[in-house]
């Protein structure tokens, strides 16, 4: 799914991520990888990057008890 992100301000390098994925059955689990050695299991995390610029971020979804991700 497409992720919505917005920079909270120009000085802190903090970004709000919004997950737009949905499940028709069960509850989704989240694993965000911010590409800087930090991770989050929140649905819609905020993350502060050490430096401004482009960052590769990924989101892995799982739907327990299914083994699919």
Protein Blocks (a to p, Z undefined) as FASTA:
>chain_A
ZZddddfbfklopacdddfbdcfedjddddddehnopacfbfbdcdddfbgcdddddddd
dddfbfbZZ
